[in-house]
């Protein structure tokens, strides 16, 4: 089991960190080469645009997986900040459920479409567009998994099944309410 968890972590890191880092490095080097070629050699590289755009796509889409894992995406909490912890968890539960269902529903058609795009090639390098758009599939899969993780946490918080540690780490800015919820949980445990 421990080996399986370690393998999972390595695969996640490769997809969410190392591939985007390599994509960024390639994109940056090609960008610099294009500037040098265009302004110093006066001979622009025809393939540089395709490589830069493809690397940018891989960087952004796979980097978004890491942001989802770390819960680092921008969230608008104007309304949920005014709610109690349980109502906030319920609202985020519904939002995460909606996203997970929509992404799960689009997974198979997306796989089919990316495979279909292999028939078309980029204009200069003649690379199949399925390779260019390939990172969208792991993005969907990882996002669904991370949404399910968030759904489970939100469910435990709004039903009162969350542990004190889960409540402590729940994404709330209003720490006073979190502390109040922790006190309620601790009082409930003492009553048992």
Helices and strands as residue ranges (DSSP letters): H 2-13, I 14-18, H 19-39, H 48-69, G 80-82, H 85-116, G 117-119, H 129-133, H 135-159, H 164-169, H 175-191
